[in-house]
Amino acid sequence: MDISDISYRMLREIQRKEESSPRLSKLEDDFYNVLHEYLDELNKRCQEESTPQKKILLNDEIQNIVKIIRTIYESREKKIVLAAMSQARGGHPDLQYLTATEKQLFESLLHQLRDARERQLEGKHGQKERVETQHEEPQPPPDTIDKTDDGNTAQPLVLITKTLPEFIGTDKKRYAVRKDDVITLPEDMAETLIKRKAAKRILPLDDTSSEEAET
């Protein structure tokens, strides 16, 4: 894909397709890389522009394109998450238009979903771990396991089931979530939204969310 192929009209058409169809539209593997080059070029032009009015127009164009790109990515991200959930449950989602990096995301999600299902629905992983630990070196204390780089426990991935008014979370961050968004949240916030029927847990699964997923 060449940078000359990018235009506002082309991006709007991709956005329309992604928002109106449950299937992924076809994109070149280097789609996002070329978009970054395109935006870099627009930003350079904006910085070099001496006419104030043209500078404002260019800046508005850049902001609009960034919003379109985000919408395209988030639409595809949601479809990828749902496709991984479908395949983990034995379905056969249409994967023909995944880009190379999207395939990596899909495979990673699928692996985590299948692993969680085995551990919590079938108990396989736990049995395997008990056998392996007989031959392993002593493990660190439980409170040092499964941490992110900043020392916090890994946050749950949830699917938002209803659009909510903007709110401040327990982590002091501002949130504006819409129905069908797929996001990570602190555990206490995720639990609150799940109890209010405003979200469904995707990862990690717990006993309650596993039962909901099967109903």
C-alpha positions in Angstrom: 0.0 0.0 0.0 1.3 3.4 -0.9 0.8 6.7 0.9 -0.7 8.2 -2.2 -3.6 5.7 -1.8 -4.7 7.3 1.4 -7.4 10.0 1.3 -10.1 11.3 3.7 -12.8 9.8 1.5 -11.1 6.4 1.4 -10.8 6.3 5.2 -14.5 7.3 5.6 -15.5 4.5 3.4 -13.5 2.0 5.4 -15.0 3.4 8.6 -18.5 3.0 7.1 -17.9 -0.6 6.2 -16.5 -1.5 9.6 -19.3 0.1 11.5 -22.1 -1.3 9.3 -20.9 -5.0 9.0 -20.2 -7.7 11.6 -17.4 -8.9 9.3 -13.9 -7.4 8.9 -13.3 -5.5 5.7 -10.1 -6.2 3.7 -7.1 -4.1 4.6 -3.5 -4.3 3.5 -1.0 -5.7 6.1 0.8 -2.3 6.1 -2.4 -0.3 6.4 -1.6 1.3 9.8 2.1 1.9 9.0 1.1 3.8 5.9 -1.5 5.8 7.9 1.3 6.8 10.4 3.4 8.0 7.4 0.4 9.9 6.0 -0.3 11.6 9.4 3.4 12.5 9.8 3.3 14.2 6.4 0.2 16.2 7.2 1.7 17.3 10.6 4.8 18.4 8.8 2.8 20.4 6.3 0.8 21.9 9.1 4.0 23.0 10.9 5.4 24.5 7.8 2.2 26.3 6.8 2.5 30.1 7.2 -1.1 31.0 6.5 -3.1 30.9 9.7 -6.4 29.9 8.1 -4.8 27.0 6.1 -3.0 25.9 9.2 -6.3 25.7 11.1 -7.9 23.7 8.3 -4.9 21.3 8.2 -5.1 20.8 11.9 -8.8 20.1 11.8 -8.2 17.6 9.0 -5.6 15.8 11.1 -7.9 15.6 14.1 -10.7 14.3 12.0 -8.5 11.6 10.4 -7.2 10.6 13.9 -10.8 10.1 15.1 -11.6 8.0 12.0 -8.6 5.8 12.4 -9.4 5.2 16.0 -13.0 4.3 15.1 -11.7 1.8 12.4 -9.3 0.2 14.8 -11.8 -0.1 17.7 -14.4 -1.6 15.4 -12.0 -4.2 14.2 -10.6 -4.8 17.7 -14.2 -5.6 18.9 -14.7 -8.0 16.0 -11.4 -9.8 16.8 -12.2 -10.2 20.4 -15.7 -11.6 19.6 -14.1 -13.9 16.9 -11.6 -15.3 19.5 -14.5 -15.9 21.9 -16.5 -17.7 19.2 -13.6 -20.0 18.2 -12.7 -20.7 21.9 -16.3 -22.0 22.2 -16.0 -24.2 19.1 -17.3 -21.7 16.5 -15.8 -21.0 13.1 -15.5 -17.2 12.7 -14.5 -15.6 9.4 -10.8 -14.7 9.7 -9.8 -14.2 6.1 -9.3 -10.4 6.4 -7.2 -10.3 9.5 -4.0 -8.3 9.0 -0.7 -9.9 10.1 -0.6 -8.0 13.4 -4.3 -8.7 14.0 -3.7 -12.4 13.5 -1.1 -12.1 16.4 -3.7 -10.4 18.6 -6.3 -13.0 17.7 -4.0 -16.0 18.4 -3.0 -14.4 21.8 -6.6 -13.9 22.8 -7.6 -17.3 21.7 -4.8 -18.9 23.7 -5.8 -17.0 26.8 -9.5 -17.9 26.4 -8.8 -21.6 25.8 -6.4 -21.7 28.8 -8.9 -20.0 31.1 -11.7 -22.4 30.0 -9.5 -25.4 30.6 -8.5 -24.2 34.0 -11.9 -23.2 35.3 -14.3 -25.4 33.4 -12.3 -28.6 33.0 -9.7 -28.3 35.7 -6.9 -29.5 33.4 -4.4 -26.8 33.9 -4.5 -27.1 37.7 -3.8 -30.8 37.6 -0.8 -30.3 35.3 0.6 -27.5 37.5 0.4 -29.8 40.6 2.5 -32.5 38.8 5.0 -30.0 37.4 5.7 -28.3 40.7 7.0 -31.5 42.2 10.1 -31.1 40.0 10.4 -27.3 40.0 12.4 -24.8 42.1 10.4 -23.1 44.9 8.1 -20.4 43.5 7.9 -16.8 44.7 5.1 -15.9 47.1 1.6 -15.6 45.5 1.4 -11.9 45.9 4.4 -11.4 43.5 2.8 -13.5 40.7 0.8 -12.2 37.7 1.7 -8.5 38.1 2.0 -5.8 35.5 5.1 -3.7 35.2 3.8 -1.1 37.6 3.1 -3.6 40.3 -0.7 -3.8 39.9 -2.5 -7.0 39.2 -3.5 -7.6 35.6 -6.8 -5.8 34.9 -9.9 -7.6 33.6 -10.9 -7.3 29.9 -14.7 -6.6 29.7 -17.3 -6.1 27.0 -19.5 -3.0 27.7 -23.2 -4.0 27.3 -24.8 -0.5 27.6 -23.7 3.1 27.0 -23.0 4.9 30.2 -22.7 8.6 31.2 -19.1 9.8 31.6 -17.7 9.0 35.0 -14.6 9.1 37.2 -13.3 5.6 38.1 -11.8 4.5 41.4 -8.4 4.9 39.7 -9.2 8.7 39.3 -9.4 8.4 35.5 -12.2 9.7 33.4 -14.2 7.1 31.4 -16.7 7.5 28.6 -17.8 4.0 27.5 -20.3 3.0 24.8 -22.2 -0.3 24.3 -20.0 -2.9 22.6 -16.7 -1.3 23.7 -14.0 -3.8 24.8 -11.8 -2.3 27.5 -9.7 -3.1 30.5 -10.7 -1.8 33.9 -9.6 -2.1 37.5 -11.1 -5.2 39.2 -13.4 -3.3 41.5 -14.8 -1.2 38.7 -15.3 -4.3 36.5 -17.2 -6.0 39.2 -19.4 -3.0 39.8 -20.3 -2.8 36.1 -20.9 -6.5 35.8 -23.2 -6.5 38.9 -25.2 -3.6 37.3 -25.5 -5.6 34.0 -23.5 -2.9 32.2 -20.5 -5.2 31.3 -19.5 -8.8 30.8 -16.1 -10.2 31.7 -14.0 -11.5 28.9 -10.6 -12.1 30.5 -9.7 -13.5 33.0 -12.8 -15.7 33.4 -14.3 -16.4 36.8 -16.9 -18.9 37.8 -19.8 -16.4 37.4 -18.7 -15.1 34.0 -18.1 -18.7 32.8 -21.7 -19.5 33.6 -23.0 -16.4 31.9 -20.9 -17.2 28.8 -22.6 -20.6 28.4 -26.1 -19.2 28.8 
